[in-house]
Amino acid sequence: MELSQLRYFLAVAEEQNLSAAARRLYLSQPALSRAIAHLEAELGVQLFDRSSNRIVLNENGRQFAHYLGRAEQELDNGVRSMRRQMSAGTGDIAMSTSTHGVLSQPLTDYLIAHPALHLRQYIQSARQMQEMLLAREIDFAITSARFSVPEIRWEPLLHDEFLVYVHESHPLAAQREVEFAALSRERLIFYDFGLETTDILNELCAQAGFSPDLYFAGNETEVPFELLSRGLGVFLVPASMHYFHMSTTPSPRRGNAAVLRLAAPRRPFTLGIAALRGRVPPPAVAGFLAYLQDYFSARDRELAESLARDYPA
């Protein structure tokens, strides 16, 4: 069975007339008639009801046309996608991240500079990322998870750590740093709950010898700040999110918060790029990855300088 036979069938199905379909396909009518007969022989069913001057789809033909129409649309989509991939400024990119906020600025800037791109971003756990990477459903992931499977390589991008937001009236607000164990008596507010930073939080609590009292754990952006503005709980935030996202999206609820650095255990973690080992990315993906590496190289230096400035030893 050849692709041309299937296209011939669809043309006859749409025209319901061999002569009209033959003209549309630039074929002779006998050649088209033979191609349709060969297709029916291969399938083992009749697709058309024929009379002396008409050819009409029967029930078999209608079912076959339904499936072929969907397949033709996917084929056309694939052709368009491949043509877009020939340029770094055009094409399709599928990626996943494990935290909100840190990619807001680079994604916005890159998409504005490359309006012909088509980018899909998933927010996922490490397990979901691994599954999609292995299935080739995403091109890469931005994550602090180190995957144990040898098929996935991981390269560091940004060295991060947690900061602690407290209300300005909180007794801790007068300090610049806080021991993590001191948070054992606090109700904790945590963002990106269920993602890999939750595992880091649980490790910190275990190292400090207590189980976290989670007052709010979720993914609603403004809920933590509303609670914090009322003096309800303390909010743990990645330093990258504090410097690169929250500072660029001001909120009146954030003005009455003090920001502390964890003293011990500080538990730094590293954000990196995970991708399939040995897979050569298409130009669109390679161009975006190069941009992200340059962007985060600068942010890594900036984050280290900001922490040293705001929390000098």
Backbone torsions as a table, in degrees:
resi	resn	phi	psi	omega
1	MET	NA	127.9	-176.9
2	GLU	-109.5	153.9	179.4
3	LEU	-60.2	-35.8	-179.7
4	SER	-61.9	-38.1	178.1
5	GLN	-60.3	-40.6	-178.5
6	LEU	-67.7	-39.5	177.2
7	ARG	-67.3	-37.7	176.8
8	TYR	-61.8	-43.6	179.9
9	PHE	-60.0	-45.4	-178.8
10	LEU	-63.0	-38.8	178.8
11	ALA	-63.2	-44.8	178.8
12	VAL	-65.8	-38.9	179.4
13	ALA	-62.8	-37.6	-179.7
14	GLU	-75.8	-39.6	-176.2
15	GLU	-82.6	-28.6	-174.8
16	GLN	54.9	30.8	-177.2
17	ASN	-159.1	120.9	-176.6
18	LEU	-64.6	-40.7	-178.2
19	SER	-63.9	-45.7	-179.6
20	ALA	-64.7	-41.2	179.5
21	ALA	-66.5	-38.7	179.2
22	ALA	-63.9	-41.8	177.3
23	ARG	-63.0	-41.6	-180.0
24	ARG	-63.0	-35.1	-176.7
25	LEU	-94.1	-0.7	-177.4
26	TYR	57.9	43.2	176.3
27	LEU	-121.1	161.3	170.4
28	SER	-77.9	152.4	-179.1
29	GLN	-62.5	-41.4	178.0
30	PRO	-61.8	-38.5	179.5
31	ALA	-65.2	-40.3	178.6
32	LEU	-66.7	-41.4	179.5
33	SER	-62.0	-41.0	178.4
34	ARG	-65.4	-39.9	-179.7
35	ALA	-62.5	-40.6	179.5
36	ILE	-68.2	-40.2	178.7
37	ALA	-63.0	-40.7	178.0
38	HIS	-64.1	-39.6	178.8
39	LEU	-63.1	-45.1	179.5
40	GLU	-62.8	-37.2	179.5
41	ALA	-66.2	-39.7	179.0
42	GLU	-66.3	-39.4	-179.5
43	LEU	-76.8	-26.3	-179.1
44	GLY	80.9	15.6	178.1
45	VAL	-139.7	155.7	171.8
46	GLN	-83.8	136.0	-179.1
47	LEU	-103.0	-18.9	-177.0
48	PHE	-130.1	150.3	166.0
49	ASP	-97.9	127.8	-174.6
50	ARG	-112.8	143.2	169.8
51	SER	-129.4	-173.6	-176.0
52	SER	-61.9	-31.5	-177.5
53	ASN	-132.4	12.9	-177.7
54	ARG	-139.3	152.4	171.0
55	ILE	-136.4	118.3	-170.8
56	VAL	-127.5	137.2	176.3
57	LEU	-59.0	134.1	170.5
58	ASN	-96.4	-170.8	-176.5
59	GLU	-63.3	-39.7	176.2
60	ASN	-59.6	-45.0	-178.7
61	GLY	-63.9	-38.7	-179.7
62	ARG	-65.9	-41.0	177.6
63	GLN	-64.8	-43.5	-178.9
64	PHE	-64.7	-40.6	179.6
65	ALA	-64.3	-36.2	178.9
66	HIS	-61.1	-48.8	-179.2
67	TYR	-68.8	-39.8	-179.5
68	LEU	-67.8	-33.6	177.8
69	GLY	-61.5	-41.9	177.4
70	ARG	-66.4	-41.4	-179.6
71	ALA	-65.0	-38.2	179.7
72	GLU	-65.4	-38.0	178.3
73	GLN	-64.0	-42.4	177.7
74	GLU	-64.5	-38.6	178.1
75	LEU	-62.9	-45.0	178.0
76	ASP	-62.5	-40.6	177.5
77	ASN	-61.4	-40.4	179.1
78	GLY	-64.2	-41.6	178.2
79	VAL	-62.0	-45.2	179.3
80	ARG	-63.0	-41.2	-179.9
81	SER	-62.8	-44.2	-179.7
82	MET	-63.9	-37.1	178.8
83	ARG	-67.5	-36.5	178.1
84	ARG	-67.8	-33.3	-175.5
85	GLN	-70.1	-11.0	-177.7
86	MET	-70.9	-10.8	-179.0
87	SER	-126.3	142.5	177.8
88	ALA	-66.7	-23.2	-178.3
89	GLY	-89.3	-4.8	178.4
90	THR	-133.9	161.1	176.5
91	GLY	128.5	-173.4	-176.9
92	ASP	-112.5	136.2	177.0
93	ILE	-129.8	130.0	174.1
94	ALA	-121.8	125.9	-175.8
95	MET	-141.7	166.2	178.6
96	SER	-135.6	148.8	176.3
97	THR	-133.0	160.9	-177.1
98	SER	-112.8	7.0	179.1
99	THR	-153.5	151.6	179.1
100	HIS	-88.4	151.5	167.5
101	GLY	97.2	-44.4	-170.8
102	VAL	-66.9	-22.2	-179.9
103	LEU	-100.0	1.1	-174.8
104	SER	-56.1	-49.7	-176.5
105	GLN	-70.9	-49.8	-179.2
106	PRO	-63.9	-36.6	177.8
107	LEU	-63.8	-46.3	-179.5
108	THR	-60.9	-49.1	-177.4
109	ASP	-62.4	-42.3	-175.8
110	TYR	-70.7	-40.3	-179.7
111	LEU	-67.8	-36.6	177.0
112	ILE	-64.4	-38.9	180.0
113	ALA	-76.0	-18.7	-178.3
114	HIS	-132.0	71.6	-174.0
115	PRO	-67.3	-12.3	179.3
116	ALA	-84.9	-5.3	179.3
117	LEU	-72.8	156.9	170.9
118	HIS	-126.7	112.2	-173.0
119	LEU	-122.5	130.8	175.3
120	ARG	-115.4	127.8	-179.8
121	GLN	-118.1	128.2	176.4
122	TYR	-108.5	142.9	171.5
123	ILE	-105.1	114.7	-169.0
124	GLN	-142.1	164.0	170.9
125	SER	-78.0	167.6	179.8
126	ALA	-61.1	-39.4	180.0
127	ARG	-63.1	-43.7	179.4
128	GLN	-65.3	-39.3	177.2
129	MET	-60.4	-46.5	-178.7
130	GLN	-58.3	-45.0	-179.1
131	GLU	-62.1	-42.9	-177.7
132	MET	-72.9	-33.2	175.5
133	LEU	-64.3	-47.1	-178.3
134	LEU	-66.3	-30.9	178.5
135	ALA	-84.8	-0.9	-178.5
136	ARG	60.5	32.4	177.8
137	GLU	-89.8	-16.3	171.7
138	ILE	-130.9	154.7	-179.4
139	ASP	-81.9	-35.7	-179.9
140	PHE	-164.3	170.3	178.1
141	ALA	-133.5	144.9	172.9
142	ILE	-103.3	112.3	-168.7
143	THR	-158.4	156.5	172.5
144	SER	-95.6	-2.2	-179.7
145	ALA	-73.8	139.1	173.9
146	ARG	-104.4	108.8	-174.7
147	PHE	-75.8	140.7	-176.9
148	SER	-85.4	-14.6	-178.2
149	VAL	-77.7	136.7	-175.8
150	PRO	-69.2	-17.1	-178.2
151	GLU	-71.2	-16.5	-175.7
152	ILE	-110.1	127.6	174.9
153	ARG	-102.3	155.2	-177.2
154	TRP	-136.6	132.0	179.3
155	GLU	-126.2	133.4	-176.4
156	PRO	-69.3	146.8	177.6
157	LEU	-122.3	-47.9	-168.3
158	LEU	-146.1	129.2	177.9
159	HIS	-93.1	120.9	-168.6
160	ASP	-126.2	172.4	174.9
161	GLU	-162.3	171.1	178.9
162	PHE	-89.8	143.2	166.1
163	LEU	-113.4	164.9	-177.4
164	VAL	-122.7	121.6	174.1
165	TYR	-92.8	131.5	172.8
166	VAL	-132.3	156.3	176.2
167	HIS	-65.2	147.4	-176.6
168	GLU	-60.5	-20.8	178.0
169	SER	-90.2	-3.6	-178.7
170	HIS	-70.2	143.4	178.9
171	PRO	-55.8	-28.9	-179.9
172	LEU	-75.8	-14.3	-173.1
173	ALA	-62.4	-23.4	-179.6
174	ALA	-77.3	-10.9	-178.5
175	GLN	-94.4	157.4	174.0
176	ARG	-95.4	-27.6	179.2
177	GLU	-132.5	158.5	179.5
178	VAL	-141.9	137.2	172.6
179	GLU	-68.4	138.8	-178.1
180	PHE	-62.8	-33.1	179.8
181	ALA	-60.8	-26.6	179.3
182	ALA	-67.0	-17.0	179.6
183	LEU	-83.4	-1.5	-179.5
184	SER	-64.1	-23.8	-179.3
185	ARG	-94.3	2.3	-175.8
186	GLU	-104.4	152.5	170.6
187	ARG	-86.6	124.2	-171.5
188	LEU	-95.0	141.3	173.4
189	ILE	-112.4	128.7	-173.9
190	PHE	-136.4	134.1	-178.7
191	TYR	-101.5	161.8	-178.8
192	ASP	59.4	37.8	-177.8
193	PHE	-63.1	138.5	179.4
194	GLY	93.8	-11.3	178.2
195	LEU	-97.0	-174.8	-169.4
196	GLU	-66.9	-25.1	176.9
197	THR	-65.7	-23.2	174.6
198	THR	-64.3	-38.1	177.3
199	ASP	-63.0	-38.4	178.5
200	ILE	-65.0	-42.2	177.7
201	LEU	-59.2	-46.0	-179.3
202	ASN	-63.6	-37.0	177.1
203	GLU	-64.6	-42.5	178.8
204	LEU	-60.2	-44.7	-179.7
205	CYS	-64.7	-41.8	179.8
206	ALA	-63.5	-41.3	178.6
207	GLN	-63.5	-34.4	-179.3
208	ALA	-86.3	-3.8	173.3
209	GLY	83.4	29.3	176.3
210	PHE	-146.7	161.1	175.0
211	SER	-96.1	136.3	-175.1
212	PRO	-68.5	136.6	172.3
213	ASP	-93.3	90.6	-175.0
214	LEU	-81.6	108.7	177.4
215	TYR	-76.5	-48.0	172.8
216	PHE	-139.0	131.3	175.1
217	ALA	-138.2	114.5	-176.3
218	GLY	-173.1	-159.3	-175.9
219	ASN	-128.9	17.6	176.2
220	GLU	-83.8	120.1	-168.6
221	THR	-60.3	-46.1	-171.2
222	GLU	-91.7	-13.9	-178.8
223	VAL	-58.1	-47.3	-179.8
224	PRO	-57.1	-39.5	-177.8
225	PHE	-74.7	-31.1	175.2
226	GLU	-65.4	-44.0	178.1
227	LEU	-65.1	-43.8	-178.7
228	LEU	-62.7	-39.3	-178.7
229	SER	-64.0	-21.5	178.6
230	ARG	-98.6	8.8	178.4
231	GLY	74.0	25.2	-177.2
232	LEU	-105.5	98.2	175.9
233	GLY	88.3	172.1	175.1
234	VAL	-121.4	148.1	-168.2
235	PHE	-114.6	121.2	176.8
236	LEU	-93.0	128.1	-172.1
237	VAL	-136.1	134.1	171.6
238	PRO	-59.6	140.0	-179.1
239	ALA	-59.6	-35.5	178.8
240	SER	-62.3	-39.3	179.1
241	MET	-67.3	-38.6	179.4
242	HIS	-62.9	-47.8	-173.6
243	TYR	-83.0	-34.2	-171.3
244	PHE	-104.7	-15.7	-178.2
245	HIS	-117.4	-55.0	-175.6
246	MET	-67.0	-33.0	179.4
247	SER	-69.9	-22.9	179.8
248	THR	-94.4	-9.0	177.6
249	THR	-126.4	75.0	-175.0
250	PRO	-64.6	151.0	177.5
251	SER	-141.1	140.1	179.5
252	PRO	-60.8	-24.1	-178.8
253	ARG	-74.7	-14.5	-175.8
254	ARG	-92.0	-7.7	-175.3
255	GLY	-73.8	-17.6	-177.4
256	ASN	-105.9	30.8	-179.8
257	ALA	-115.0	142.4	169.2
258	ALA	-101.8	146.8	-175.9
259	VAL	-117.4	121.9	-177.5
260	LEU	-112.4	151.1	173.8
261	ARG	-97.8	143.2	175.5
262	LEU	-71.2	135.3	-179.4
263	ALA	-89.4	-52.1	-179.6
264	ALA	-164.4	137.0	-9.8
265	PRO	-75.7	133.7	-176.0
266	ARG	-75.6	-35.3	175.7
267	ARG	51.3	66.4	173.8
268	PRO	-64.9	151.7	174.9
269	PHE	-137.0	158.0	-172.0
270	THR	-119.6	127.6	174.8
271	LEU	-85.3	138.9	-178.5
272	GLY	-146.1	178.4	177.0
273	ILE	-104.0	126.0	175.2
274	ALA	-111.4	133.6	179.8
275	ALA	-151.4	164.7	178.3
276	LEU	-67.5	131.7	178.3
277	ARG	-67.5	131.4	176.9
278	GLY	84.1	-7.0	179.1
279	ARG	-84.1	122.9	179.7
280	VAL	-84.2	117.3	-177.7
281	PRO	-71.5	145.5	174.3
282	PRO	-65.8	164.4	-175.2
283	PRO	-53.5	-40.2	-178.5
284	ALA	-61.6	-43.7	-179.4
285	VAL	-70.8	-43.4	-179.7
286	ALA	-61.1	-40.5	179.1
287	GLY	-64.1	-41.8	-179.7
288	PHE	-69.4	-39.0	178.2
289	LEU	-63.3	-40.6	178.4
290	ALA	-63.2	-40.1	177.5
291	TYR	-63.0	-45.8	-179.5
292	LEU	-62.5	-39.6	179.5
293	GLN	-63.8	-42.0	176.9
294	ASP	-66.3	-43.6	-178.6
295	TYR	-60.6	-49.1	-176.1
296	PHE	-75.2	-24.3	173.9
297	SER	-62.3	-43.0	177.5
298	ALA	-68.9	-41.0	-179.3
299	ARG	-67.4	-32.1	179.2
300	ASP	-62.7	-45.7	177.2
301	ARG	-64.3	-42.7	-178.3
302	GLU	-64.1	-40.2	-179.8
303	LEU	-65.4	-44.1	178.6
304	ALA	-61.7	-42.2	178.9
305	GLU	-65.8	-39.9	-178.9
306	SER	-65.9	-42.9	178.9
307	LEU	-65.6	-40.4	178.6
308	ALA	-66.0	-35.6	179.1
309	ARG	-70.9	-46.5	-174.2
310	ASP	-81.7	-23.5	-179.0
311	TYR	-133.4	67.3	-177.5
312	PRO	-64.1	147.6	-179.5
313	ALA	-66.5	NA	NA
